[in-house]
C-alpha cells in the first residue's frame, strides 16, 4: 500500500498551523477554492512559485514549501 508524500504545506487564513498536504489534497483544495480554474495548471504554478521561496494565497488557503526537509 503506497501512501502519498506531502508536496507542500497549506494553511487556511484563520489558522496558525501549516499542514503537510499531498498532491491529491492540494488539487481538492484548489478545486474547492477556485472551481472555475484548471486545478492541475494552478497546482503547477503554485509549485513553481513556492520553490522560489514564495507563499501563494488562493482564496482562503495559503501554500508554501516545507523548508524543514
PDB file of N, CA, C, O and CB in Angstrom:
ATOM      1  N   UNK A   1       0.838  -1.170   0.000  1.00  0.00           N
ATOM      2  CA  UNK A   1       0.000   0.000   0.000  1.00  0.00           C
ATOM      3  C   UNK A   1       0.889   1.241   0.000  1.00  0.00           C
ATOM      4  O   UNK A   1       1.679   1.445   0.922  1.00  0.00           O
ATOM      5  CB  UNK A   1      -0.956  -0.006   1.212  1.00  0.00           C
ATOM      6  N   UNK A   2       0.755   2.075  -1.046  1.00  0.00           N
ATOM      7  CA  UNK A   2       1.586   3.271  -1.123  1.00  0.00           C
ATOM      8  C   UNK A   2       0.845   4.473  -0.553  1.00  0.00           C
ATOM      9  O   UNK A   2      -0.334   4.702  -0.822  1.00  0.00           O
ATOM     10  CB  UNK A   2       2.009   3.544  -2.573  1.00  0.00           C
ATOM     11  N   UNK A   3       1.574   5.210   0.227  1.00  0.00           N
ATOM     12  CA  UNK A   3       0.994   6.403   0.840  1.00  0.00           C
ATOM     13  C   UNK A   3       1.608   7.616   0.159  1.00  0.00           C
ATOM     14  O   UNK A   3       2.824   7.692  -0.016  1.00  0.00           O
ATOM     15  CB  UNK A   3       1.240   6.435   2.392  1.00  0.00           C
ATOM     16  N   UNK A   4       0.762   8.563  -0.222  1.00  0.00           N
ATOM     17  CA  UNK A   4       1.236   9.769  -0.873  1.00  0.00           C
ATOM     18  C   UNK A   4       2.098  10.594   0.068  1.00  0.00           C
ATOM     19  O   UNK A   4       1.812  10.710   1.260  1.00  0.00           O
ATOM     20  CB  UNK A   4       0.066  10.595  -1.374  1.00  0.00           C
ATOM     21  N   UNK A   5       3.148  11.157  -0.484  1.00  0.00           N
ATOM     22  CA  UNK A   5       4.041  12.002   0.300  1.00  0.00           C
ATOM     23  C   UNK A   5       3.600  13.464   0.169  1.00  0.00           C
ATOM     24  O   UNK A   5       3.242  13.896  -0.927  1.00  0.00           O
ATOM     25  CB  UNK A   5       5.519  11.825  -0.163  1.00  0.00           C
ATOM     26  N   UNK A   6       3.617  14.219   1.249  1.00  0.00           N
ATOM     27  CA  UNK A   6       3.262  15.645   1.167  1.00  0.00           C
ATOM     28  C   UNK A   6       4.197  16.386   0.209  1.00  0.00           C
ATOM     29  O   UNK A   6       5.404  16.148   0.199  1.00  0.00           O
ATOM     30  CB  UNK A   6       3.316  16.298   2.568  1.00  0.00           C
ATOM     31  N   UNK A   7       3.629  17.279  -0.587  1.00  0.00           N
ATOM     32  CA  UNK A   7       4.433  18.044  -1.547  1.00  0.00           C
ATOM     33  C   UNK A   7       4.520  19.523  -1.186  1.00  0.00           C
ATOM     34  O   UNK A   7       5.374  20.248  -1.699  1.00  0.00           O
ATOM     35  CB  UNK A   7       3.855  17.897  -2.942  1.00  0.00           C
ATOM     36  N   UNK A   8       3.628  19.965  -0.298  1.00  0.00           N
ATOM     37  CA  UNK A   8       3.551  21.387   0.033  1.00  0.00           C
ATOM     38  C   UNK A   8       2.890  21.526   1.404  1.00  0.00           C
ATOM     39  O   UNK A   8       2.246  20.594   1.888  1.00  0.00           O
ATOM     40  CB  UNK A   8       2.756  22.187  -1.062  1.00  0.00           C
ATOM     41  N   UNK A   9       3.051  22.680   2.017  1.00  0.00           N
ATOM     42  CA  UNK A   9       2.347  22.985   3.266  1.00  0.00           C
ATOM     43  C   UNK A   9       1.176  23.913   2.944  1.00  0.00           C
ATOM     44  O   UNK A   9       1.293  24.791   2.090  1.00  0.00           O
ATOM     45  CB  UNK A   9       3.313  23.640   4.322  1.00  0.00           C
ATOM     46  N   UNK A  10       0.057  23.718   3.625  1.00  0.00           N
ATOM     47  CA  UNK A  10      -1.093  24.595   3.439  1.00  0.00           C
ATOM     48  C   UNK A  10      -1.556  25.147   4.778  1.00  0.00           C
ATOM     49  O   UNK A  10      -1.323  24.562   5.836  1.00  0.00           O
ATOM     50  CB  UNK A  10      -2.240  23.847   2.743  1.00  0.00           C
ATOM     51  N   UNK A  11      -2.219  26.291   4.692  1.00  0.00           N
ATOM     52  CA  UNK A  11      -2.737  26.944   5.888  1.00  0.00           C
ATOM     53  C   UNK A  11      -3.952  27.774   5.472  1.00  0.00           C
ATOM     54  O   UNK A  11      -3.868  28.579   4.544  1.00  0.00           O
ATOM     55  CB  UNK A  11      -1.636  27.839   6.579  1.00  0.00           C
ATOM     56  N   UNK A  12      -5.070  27.581   6.150  1.00  0.00           N
ATOM     57  CA  UNK A  12      -6.217  28.447   5.913  1.00  0.00           C
ATOM     58  C   UNK A  12      -5.975  29.759   6.657  1.00  0.00           C
ATOM     59  O   UNK A  12      -5.308  29.776   7.692  1.00  0.00           O
ATOM     60  CB  UNK A  12      -7.555  27.765   6.375  1.00  0.00           C
ATOM     61  N   UNK A  13      -6.510  30.841   6.135  1.00  0.00           N
ATOM     62  CA  UNK A  13      -6.233  32.169   6.689  1.00  0.00           C
ATOM     63  C   UNK A  13      -6.578  32.289   8.164  1.00  0.00           C
ATOM     64  O   UNK A  13      -5.924  33.041   8.886  1.00  0.00           O
ATOM     65  CB  UNK A  13      -6.992  33.207   5.919  1.00  0.00           C
ATOM     66  N   UNK A  14      -7.585  31.570   8.626  1.00  0.00           N
ATOM     67  CA  UNK A  14      -7.998  31.664  10.028  1.00  0.00           C
ATOM     68  C   UNK A  14      -7.210  30.727  10.949  1.00  0.00           C
ATOM     69  O   UNK A  14      -7.455  30.697  12.155  1.00  0.00           O
ATOM     70  CB  UNK A  14      -9.476  31.358  10.144  1.00  0.00           C
ATOM     71  N   UNK A  15      -6.256  29.956  10.384  1.00  0.00           N
ATOM     72  CA  UNK A  15      -5.454  29.019  11.172  1.00  0.00           C
ATOM     73  C   UNK A  15      -4.045  29.569  11.388  1.00  0.00           C
ATOM     74  O   UNK A  15      -3.588  30.449  10.659  1.00  0.00           O
ATOM     75  CB  UNK A  15      -5.389  27.644  10.476  1.00  0.00           C
ATOM     76  N   UNK A  16      -3.375  29.038  12.395  1.00  0.00           N
ATOM     77  CA  UNK A  16      -1.993  29.431  12.669  1.00  0.00           C
ATOM     78  C   UNK A  16      -0.996  28.351  12.270  1.00  0.00           C
ATOM     79  O   UNK A  16       0.194  28.626  12.117  1.00  0.00           O
ATOM     80  CB  UNK A  16      -1.828  29.758  14.140  1.00  0.00           C
ATOM     81  N   UNK A  17      -1.482  27.116  12.099  1.00  0.00           N
ATOM     82  CA  UNK A  17      -0.602  25.975  11.852  1.00  0.00           C
ATOM     83  C   UNK A  17      -0.556  25.623  10.363  1.00  0.00           C
ATOM     84  O   UNK A  17      -1.585  25.602   9.688  1.00  0.00           O
ATOM     85  CB  UNK A  17      -1.066  24.760  12.666  1.00  0.00           C
ATOM     86  N   UNK A  18       0.649  25.349   9.864  1.00  0.00           N
ATOM     87  CA  UNK A  18       0.832  24.869   8.495  1.00  0.00           C
ATOM     88  C   UNK A  18       0.719  23.348   8.501  1.00  0.00           C
ATOM     89  O   UNK A  18       1.251  22.690   9.395  1.00  0.00           O
ATOM     90  CB  UNK A  18       2.213  25.330   7.909  1.00  0.00           C
ATOM     91  N   UNK A  19       0.031  22.787   7.514  1.00  0.00           N
ATOM     92  CA  UNK A  19      -0.250  21.355   7.461  1.00  0.00           C
ATOM     93  C   UNK A  19       0.384  20.745   6.205  1.00  0.00           C
ATOM     94  O   UNK A  19       0.184  21.268   5.109  1.00  0.00           O
ATOM     95  CB  UNK A  19      -1.781  21.095   7.481  1.00  0.00           C
ATOM     96  N   UNK A  20       1.147  19.645   6.344  1.00  0.00           N
ATOM     97  CA  UNK A  20       1.669  18.954   5.163  1.00  0.00           C
ATOM     98  C   UNK A  20       0.504  18.445   4.306  1.00  0.00           C
ATOM     99  O   UNK A  20      -0.448  17.858   4.821  1.00  0.00           O
ATOM    100  CB  UNK A  20       2.600  17.774   5.579  1.00  0.00           C
ATOM    101  N   UNK A  21       0.593  18.677   3.002  1.00  0.00           N
ATOM    102  CA  UNK A  21      -0.512  18.369   2.103  1.00  0.00           C
ATOM    103  C   UNK A  21      -0.017  17.579   0.899  1.00  0.00           C
ATOM    104  O   UNK A  21       0.992  17.928   0.286  1.00  0.00           O
ATOM    105  CB  UNK A  21      -1.210  19.655   1.646  1.00  0.00           C
ATOM    106  N   UNK A  22      -0.732  16.518   0.571  1.00  0.00           N
ATOM    107  CA  UNK A  22      -0.387  15.680  -0.582  1.00  0.00           C
ATOM    108  C   UNK A  22      -0.876  16.329  -1.872  1.00  0.00           C
ATOM    109  O   UNK A  22      -1.644  17.291  -1.844  1.00  0.00           O
ATOM    110  CB  UNK A  22      -0.994  14.266  -0.431  1.00  0.00           C
ATOM    111  N   UNK A  23      -0.429  15.799  -2.987  1.00  0.00           N
ATOM    112  CA  UNK A  23      -0.841  16.304  -4.299  1.00  0.00           C
ATOM    113  C   UNK A  23      -2.356  16.213  -4.470  1.00  0.00           C
ATOM    114  O   UNK A  23      -2.986  17.176  -4.909  1.00  0.00           O
ATOM    115  CB  UNK A  23      -0.136  15.522  -5.420  1.00  0.00           C
ATOM    116  N   UNK A  24      -2.942  15.074  -4.132  1.00  0.00           N
ATOM    117  CA  UNK A  24      -4.390  14.916  -4.319  1.00  0.00           C
ATOM    118  C   UNK A  24      -5.179  15.855  -3.412  1.00  0.00           C
ATOM    119  O   UNK A  24      -6.209  16.387  -3.825  1.00  0.00           O
ATOM    120  CB  UNK A  24      -4.804  13.466  -4.050  1.00  0.00           C
ATOM    121  N   UNK A  25      -4.713  16.065  -2.188  1.00  0.00           N
ATOM    122  CA  UNK A  25      -5.389  17.011  -1.292  1.00  0.00           C
ATOM    123  C   UNK A  25      -5.231  18.453  -1.786  1.00  0.00           C
ATOM    124  O   UNK A  25      -6.163  19.251  -1.688  1.00  0.00           O
ATOM    125  CB  UNK A  25      -4.832  16.882   0.139  1.00  0.00           C
ATOM    126  N   UNK A  26      -4.055  18.780  -2.314  1.00  0.00           N
ATOM    127  CA  UNK A  26      -3.838  20.124  -2.851  1.00  0.00           C
ATOM    128  C   UNK A  26      -4.762  20.375  -4.040  1.00  0.00           C
ATOM    129  O   UNK A  26      -5.331  21.459  -4.167  1.00  0.00           O
ATOM    130  CB  UNK A  26      -2.362  20.311  -3.268  1.00  0.00           C
ATOM    131  N   UNK A  27      -4.912  19.386  -4.903  1.00  0.00           N
ATOM    132  CA  UNK A  27      -5.826  19.527  -6.043  1.00  0.00           C
ATOM    133  C   UNK A  27      -7.264  19.721  -5.571  1.00  0.00           C
ATOM    134  O   UNK A  27      -8.006  20.526  -6.135  1.00  0.00           O
ATOM    135  CB  UNK A  27      -5.736  18.296  -6.961  1.00  0.00           C
ATOM    136  N   UNK A  28      -7.647  18.989  -4.548  1.00  0.00           N
ATOM    137  CA  UNK A  28      -9.004  19.117  -3.994  1.00  0.00           C
ATOM    138  C   UNK A  28      -9.209  20.519  -3.419  1.00  0.00           C
ATOM    139  O   UNK A  28     -10.253  21.135  -3.637  1.00  0.00           O
ATOM    140  CB  UNK A  28      -9.254  18.044  -2.896  1.00  0.00           C
ATOM    141  N   UNK A  29      -8.215  21.021  -2.685  1.00  0.00           N
ATOM    142  CA  UNK A  29      -8.307  22.373  -2.119  1.00  0.00           C
ATOM    143  C   UNK A  29      -8.434  23.433  -3.220  1.00  0.00           C
ATOM    144  O   UNK A  29      -9.229  24.365  -3.104  1.00  0.00           O
ATOM    145  CB  UNK A  29      -7.074  22.668  -1.245  1.00  0.00           C
ATOM    146  N   UNK A  30      -7.650  23.280  -4.275  1.00  0.00           N
ATOM    147  CA  UNK A  30      -7.702  24.228  -5.385  1.00  0.00           C
ATOM    148  C   UNK A  30      -9.079  24.201  -6.034  1.00  0.00           C
ATOM    149  O   UNK A  30      -9.651  25.249  -6.331  1.00  0.00           O
ATOM    150  CB  UNK A  30      -6.612  23.911  -6.425  1.00  0.00           C
ATOM    151  N   UNK A  31      -9.611  22.995  -6.254  1.00  0.00           N
ATOM    152  CA  UNK A  31     -10.938  22.867  -6.862  1.00  0.00           C
ATOM    153  C   UNK A  31     -12.021  23.489  -5.982  1.00  0.00           C
ATOM    154  O   UNK A  31     -12.979  24.066  -6.496  1.00  0.00           O
ATOM    155  CB  UNK A  31     -11.261  21.393  -7.122  1.00  0.00           C
ATOM    156  N   UNK A  32     -11.879  23.377  -4.665  1.00  0.00           N
ATOM    157  CA  UNK A  32     -12.849  23.972  -3.750  1.00  0.00           C
ATOM    158  C   UNK A  32     -12.740  25.489  -3.707  1.00  0.00           C
ATOM    159  O   UNK A  32     -13.754  26.187  -3.678  1.00  0.00           O
ATOM    160  CB  UNK A  32     -12.664  23.407  -2.359  1.00  0.00           C
ATOM    161  N   UNK A  33     -11.500  26.004  -3.702  1.00  0.00           N
ATOM    162  CA  UNK A  33     -11.285  27.447  -3.595  1.00  0.00           C
ATOM    163  C   UNK A  33     -11.557  28.176  -4.910  1.00  0.00           C
ATOM    164  O   UNK A  33     -12.094  29.284  -4.909  1.00  0.00           O
ATOM    165  CB  UNK A  33      -9.865  27.724  -3.144  1.00  0.00           C
ATOM    166  N   UNK A  34     -11.191  27.566  -6.011  1.00  0.00           N
ATOM    167  CA  UNK A  34     -11.331  28.206  -7.323  1.00  0.00           C
ATOM    168  C   UNK A  34     -11.875  27.191  -8.342  1.00  0.00           C
ATOM    169  O   UNK A  34     -11.128  26.725  -9.202  1.00  0.00           O
ATOM    170  CB  UNK A  34      -9.959  28.786  -7.802  1.00  0.00           C
ATOM    171  N   UNK A  35     -13.150  26.850  -8.253  1.00  0.00           N
ATOM    172  CA  UNK A  35     -13.702  25.792  -9.122  1.00  0.00           C
ATOM    173  C   UNK A  35     -13.659  26.118 -10.608  1.00  0.00           C
ATOM    174  O   UNK A  35     -13.728  25.204 -11.431  1.00  0.00           O
ATOM    175  CB  UNK A  35     -15.119  25.514  -8.734  1.00  0.00           C
ATOM    176  N   UNK A  36     -13.547  27.386 -10.977  1.00  0.00           N
ATOM    177  CA  UNK A  36     -13.547  27.762 -12.380  1.00  0.00           C
ATOM    178  C   UNK A  36     -12.178  27.612 -13.046  1.00  0.00           C
ATOM    179  O   UNK A  36     -12.062  27.792 -14.258  1.00  0.00           O
ATOM    180  CB  UNK A  36     -14.017  29.177 -12.517  1.00  0.00           C
ATOM    181  N   UNK A  37     -11.142  27.283 -12.273  1.00  0.00           N
ATOM    182  CA  UNK A  37      -9.791  27.187 -12.840  1.00  0.00           C
ATOM    183  C   UNK A  37      -9.406  25.739 -13.114  1.00  0.00           C
ATOM    184  O   UNK A  37     -10.056  24.806 -12.643  1.00  0.00           O
ATOM    185  CB  UNK A  37      -8.768  27.826 -11.896  1.00  0.00           C
ATOM    186  N   UNK A  38      -8.338  25.574 -13.883  1.00  0.00           N
ATOM    187  CA  UNK A  38      -7.744  24.268 -14.136  1.00  0.00           C
ATOM    188  C   UNK A  38      -6.884  23.920 -12.918  1.00  0.00           C
ATOM    189  O   UNK A  38      -5.839  24.534 -12.702  1.00  0.00           O
ATOM    190  CB  UNK A  38      -6.894  24.263 -15.472  1.00  0.00           C
ATOM    191  N   UNK A  39      -7.314  22.947 -12.132  1.00  0.00           N
ATOM    192  CA  UNK A  39      -6.613  22.616 -10.882  1.00  0.00           C
ATOM    193  C   UNK A  39      -5.182  22.154 -11.136  1.00  0.00           C
ATOM    194  O   UNK A  39      -4.276  22.547 -10.403  1.00  0.00           O
ATOM    195  CB  UNK A  39      -7.374  21.532 -10.121  1.00  0.00           C
ATOM    196  N   UNK A  40      -4.960  21.330 -12.153  1.00  0.00           N
ATOM    197  CA  UNK A  40      -3.599  20.836 -12.449  1.00  0.00           C
ATOM    198  C   UNK A  40      -2.670  21.989 -12.814  1.00  0.00           C
ATOM    199  O   UNK A  40      -1.542  22.060 -12.326  1.00  0.00           O
ATOM    200  CB  UNK A  40      -3.632  19.803 -13.602  1.00  0.00           C
ATOM    201  N   UNK A  41      -3.140  22.885 -13.665  1.00  0.00           N
ATOM    202  CA  UNK A  41      -2.331  24.040 -14.074  1.00  0.00           C
ATOM    203  C   UNK A  41      -2.056  24.974 -12.912  1.00  0.00           C
ATOM    204  O   UNK A  41      -0.952  25.502 -12.776  1.00  0.00           O
ATOM    205  CB  UNK A  41      -3.025  24.805 -15.190  1.00  0.00           C
ATOM    206  N   UNK A  42      -3.061  25.174 -12.075  1.00  0.00           N
ATOM    207  CA  UNK A  42      -2.893  26.036 -10.908  1.00  0.00           C
ATOM    208  C   UNK A  42      -1.895  25.439  -9.934  1.00  0.00           C
ATOM    209  O   UNK A  42      -1.061  26.153  -9.376  1.00  0.00           O
ATOM    210  CB  UNK A  42      -4.233  26.266 -10.212  1.00  0.00           C
ATOM    211  N   UNK A  43      -1.976  24.124  -9.726  1.00  0.00           N
ATOM    212  CA  UNK A  43      -1.022  23.465  -8.827  1.00  0.00           C
ATOM    213  C   UNK A  43       0.395  23.564  -9.390  1.00  0.00           C
ATOM    214  O   UNK A  43       1.343  23.791  -8.638  1.00  0.00           O
ATOM    215  CB  UNK A  43      -1.410  21.980  -8.612  1.00  0.00           C
ATOM    216  N   UNK A  44       0.547  23.398 -10.691  1.00  0.00           N
ATOM    217  CA  UNK A  44       1.875  23.515 -11.304  1.00  0.00           C
ATOM    218  C   UNK A  44       2.446  24.912 -11.063  1.00  0.00           C
ATOM    219  O   UNK A  44       3.626  25.056 -10.741  1.00  0.00           O
ATOM    220  CB  UNK A  44       1.804  23.216 -12.824  1.00  0.00           C
ATOM    221  N   UNK A  45       1.602  25.949 -11.220  1.00  0.00           N
ATOM    222  CA  UNK A  45       2.037  27.322 -10.961  1.00  0.00           C
ATOM    223  C   UNK A  45       2.415  27.505  -9.490  1.00  0.00           C
ATOM    224  O   UNK A  45       3.456  28.086  -9.181  1.00  0.00           O
ATOM    225  CB  UNK A  45       0.930  28.320 -11.353  1.00  0.00           C
ATOM    226  N   UNK A  46       1.571  27.011  -8.589  1.00  0.00           N
ATOM    227  CA  UNK A  46       1.841  27.137  -7.149  1.00  0.00           C
ATOM    228  C   UNK A  46       3.168  26.477  -6.805  1.00  0.00           C
ATOM    229  O   UNK A  46       3.982  27.059  -6.088  1.00  0.00           O
ATOM    230  CB  UNK A  46       0.699  26.507  -6.316  1.00  0.00           C
ATOM    231  N   UNK A  47       3.390  25.274  -7.307  1.00  0.00           N
ATOM    232  CA  UNK A  47       4.637  24.556  -7.010  1.00  0.00           C
ATOM    233  C   UNK A  47       5.859  25.296  -7.555  1.00  0.00           C
ATOM    234  O   UNK A  47       6.903  25.334  -6.902  1.00  0.00           O
ATOM    235  CB  UNK A  47       4.585  23.139  -7.596  1.00  0.00           C
ATOM    236  N   UNK A  48       5.734  25.884  -8.749  1.00  0.00           N
ATOM    237  CA  UNK A  48       6.877  26.613  -9.304  1.00  0.00           C
ATOM    238  C   UNK A  48       7.193  27.855  -8.472  1.00  0.00           C
ATOM    239  O   UNK A  48       8.360  28.215  -8.319  1.00  0.00           O
ATOM    240  CB  UNK A  48       6.601  27.012 -10.764  1.00  0.00           C
ATOM    241  N   UNK A  49       6.173  28.507  -7.937  1.00  0.00           N
ATOM    242  CA  UNK A  49       6.391  29.715  -7.141  1.00  0.00           C
ATOM    243  C   UNK A  49       6.880  29.404  -5.730  1.00  0.00           C
ATOM    244  O   UNK A  49       7.738  30.120  -5.212  1.00  0.00           O
ATOM    245  CB  UNK A  49       5.112  30.521  -7.067  1.00  0.00           C
ATOM    246  N   UNK A  50       6.359  28.355  -5.095  1.00  0.00           N
ATOM    247  CA  UNK A  50       6.822  28.046  -3.733  1.00  0.00           C
ATOM    248  C   UNK A  50       8.263  27.549  -3.754  1.00  0.00           C
ATOM    249  O   UNK A  50       8.979  27.698  -2.763  1.00  0.00           O
ATOM    250  CB  UNK A  50       5.908  26.988  -3.074  1.00  0.00           C
ATOM    251  N   UNK A  51       8.701  26.959  -4.872  1.00  0.00           N
ATOM    252  CA  UNK A  51      10.104  26.536  -4.981  1.00  0.00           C
ATOM    253  C   UNK A  51      11.042  27.733  -5.001  1.00  0.00           C
ATOM    254  O   UNK A  51      12.234  27.598  -4.724  1.00  0.00           O
ATOM    255  CB  UNK A  51      10.311  25.693  -6.242  1.00  0.00           C
ATOM    256  N   UNK A  52      10.504  28.908  -5.330  1.00  0.00           N
ATOM    257  CA  UNK A  52      11.290  30.148  -5.313  1.00  0.00           C
ATOM    258  C   UNK A  52      11.276  30.792  -3.928  1.00  0.00           C
ATOM    259  O   UNK A  52      11.851  31.862  -3.733  1.00  0.00           O
ATOM    260  CB  UNK A  52      10.751  31.139  -6.357  1.00  0.00           C
ATOM    261  N   UNK A  53      10.613  30.136  -2.962  1.00  0.00           N
ATOM    262  CA  UNK A  53      10.558  30.654  -1.605  1.00  0.00           C
ATOM    263  C   UNK A  53       9.340  31.520  -1.319  1.00  0.00           C
ATOM    264  O   UNK A  53       9.238  32.120  -0.249  1.00  0.00           O
ATOM    265  CB  UNK A  53      11.785  31.433  -1.330  1.00  0.00           C
ATOM    266  N   UNK A  54       8.421  31.585  -2.269  1.00  0.00           N
ATOM    267  CA  UNK A  54       7.235  32.414  -2.091  1.00  0.00           C
ATOM    268  C   UNK A  54       6.123  31.639  -1.402  1.00  0.00           C
ATOM    269  O   UNK A  54       6.097  30.408  -1.418  1.00  0.00           O
ATOM    270  CB  UNK A  54       6.750  32.943  -3.435  1.00  0.00           C
ATOM    271  N   UNK A  55       5.213  32.377  -0.805  1.00  0.00           N
ATOM    272  CA  UNK A  55       3.990  31.821  -0.246  1.00  0.00           C
ATOM    273  C   UNK A  55       2.853  32.306  -1.146  1.00  0.00           C
ATOM    274  O   UNK A  55       2.762  33.500  -1.431  1.00  0.00           O
ATOM    275  CB  UNK A  55       3.776  32.256   1.273  1.00  0.00           C
ATOM    276  N   UNK A  56       1.996  31.405  -1.592  1.00  0.00           N
ATOM    277  CA  UNK A  56       0.923  31.732  -2.527  1.00  0.00           C
ATOM    278  C   UNK A  56      -0.420  31.615  -1.812  1.00  0.00           C
ATOM    279  O   UNK A  56      -0.683  30.620  -1.136  1.00  0.00           O
ATOM    280  CB  UNK A  56       0.966  30.804  -3.773  1.00  0.00           C
ATOM    281  N   UNK A  57      -1.263  32.625  -1.960  1.00  0.00           N
ATOM    282  CA  UNK A  57      -2.605  32.603  -1.386  1.00  0.00           C
ATOM    283  C   UNK A  57      -3.614  32.407  -2.504  1.00  0.00           C
ATOM    284  O   UNK A  57      -3.593  33.113  -3.511  1.00  0.00           O
ATOM    285  CB  UNK A  57      -2.902  33.907  -0.596  1.00  0.00           C
ATOM    286  N   UNK A  58      -4.496  31.440  -2.310  1.00  0.00           N
ATOM    287  CA  UNK A  58      -5.556  31.144  -3.266  1.00  0.00           C
ATOM    288  C   UNK A  58      -6.861  31.074  -2.485  1.00  0.00           C
ATOM    289  O   UNK A  58      -7.104  30.112  -1.757  1.00  0.00           O
ATOM    290  CB  UNK A  58      -5.278  29.804  -4.049  1.00  0.00           C
ATOM    291  N   UNK A  59      -7.685  32.076  -2.635  1.00  0.00           N
ATOM    292  CA  UNK A  59      -8.913  32.118  -1.851  1.00  0.00           C
ATOM    293  C   UNK A  59      -8.582  32.258  -0.376  1.00  0.00           C
ATOM    294  O   UNK A  59      -7.922  33.216   0.027  1.00  0.00           O
ATOM    295  CB  UNK A  59      -9.761  30.858  -2.095  1.00  0.00           C
ATOM    296  N   UNK A  60      -9.037  31.308   0.432  1.00  0.00           N
ATOM    297  CA  UNK A  60      -8.799  31.319   1.881  1.00  0.00           C
ATOM    298  C   UNK A  60      -7.623  30.430   2.290  1.00  0.00           C
ATOM    299  O   UNK A  60      -7.403  30.208   3.481  1.00  0.00           O
ATOM    300  CB  UNK A  60     -10.052  30.870   2.612  1.00  0.00           C
ATOM    301  N   UNK A  61      -6.868  29.920   1.315  1.00  0.00           N
ATOM    302  CA  UNK A  61      -5.805  28.948   1.611  1.00  0.00           C
ATOM    303  C   UNK A  61      -4.450  29.454   1.107  1.00  0.00           C
ATOM    304  O   UNK A  61      -4.334  29.984   0.002  1.00  0.00           O
ATOM    305  CB  UNK A  61      -6.132  27.577   0.972  1.00  0.00           C
ATOM    306  N   UNK A  62      -3.428  29.272   1.955  1.00  0.00           N
ATOM    307  CA  UNK A  62      -2.059  29.613   1.595  1.00  0.00           C
ATOM    308  C   UNK A  62      -1.276  28.335   1.320  1.00  0.00           C
ATOM    309  O   UNK A  62      -1.546  27.285   1.902  1.00  0.00           O
ATOM    310  CB  UNK A  62      -1.381  30.443   2.714  1.00  0.00           C
ATOM    311  N   UNK A  63      -0.304  28.446   0.427  1.00  0.00           N
ATOM    312  CA  UNK A  63       0.576  27.334   0.088  1.00  0.00           C
ATOM    313  C   UNK A  63       2.019  27.802   0.230  1.00  0.00           C
ATOM    314  O   UNK A  63       2.356  28.922  -0.152  1.00  0.00           O
ATOM    315  CB  UNK A  63       0.295  26.807  -1.358  1.00  0.00           C
ATOM    316  N   UNK A  64       2.876  26.929   0.787  1.00  0.00           N
ATOM    317  CA  UNK A  64       4.319  27.229   0.836  1.00  0.00           C
ATOM    318  C   UNK A  64       5.074  25.912   0.865  1.00  0.00           C
ATOM    319  O   UNK A  64       4.504  24.853   1.130  1.00  0.00           O
ATOM    320  CB  UNK A  64       4.688  28.113   2.087  1.00  0.00           C
ATOM    321  N   UNK A  65       6.359  25.998   0.589  1.00  0.00           N
ATOM    322  CA  UNK A  65       7.224  24.822   0.587  1.00  0.00           C
ATOM    323  C   UNK A  65       7.671  24.521   1.997  1.00  0.00           C
ATOM    324  O   UNK A  65       7.913  25.436   2.785  1.00  0.00           O
ATOM    325  CB  UNK A  65       8.441  25.028  -0.332  1.00  0.00           C
ATOM    326  N   UNK A  66       7.782  23.244   2.322  1.00  0.00           N
ATOM    327  CA  UNK A  66       8.279  22.828   3.636  1.00  0.00           C
ATOM    328  C   UNK A  66       9.797  22.975   3.627  1.00  0.00           C
ATOM    329  O   UNK A  66      10.491  22.221   2.946  1.00  0.00           O
ATOM    330  CB  UNK A  66       7.851  21.349   3.976  1.00  0.00           C
ATOM    331  N   UNK A  67      10.302  23.923   4.367  1.00  0.00           N
ATOM    332  CA  UNK A  67      11.744  24.179   4.391  1.00  0.00           C
ATOM    333  C   UNK A  67      12.465  23.319   5.422  1.00  0.00           C
ATOM    334  O   UNK A  67      13.677  23.459   5.592  1.00  0.00           O
ATOM    335  CB  UNK A  67      12.008  25.646   4.679  1.00  0.00           C
ATOM    336  N   UNK A  68      11.763  22.446   6.103  1.00  0.00           N
ATOM    337  CA  UNK A  68      12.385  21.568   7.097  1.00  0.00           C
ATOM    338  C   UNK A  68      12.878  20.249   6.506  1.00  0.00           C
ATOM    339  O   UNK A  68      13.362  19.386   7.238  1.00  0.00           O
ATOM    340  CB  UNK A  68      11.404  21.283   8.207  1.00  0.00           C
ATOM    341  N   UNK A  69      12.758  20.086   5.179  1.00  0.00           N
ATOM    342  CA  UNK A  69      13.228  18.839   4.542  1.00  0.00           C
ATOM    343  C   UNK A  69      14.715  18.842   4.393  1.00  0.00           C
ATOM    344  O   UNK A  69      15.287  17.879   3.881  1.00  0.00           O
ATOM    345  CB  UNK A  69      12.582  18.640   3.178  1.00  0.00           C
TER     346      UNK A  69
END
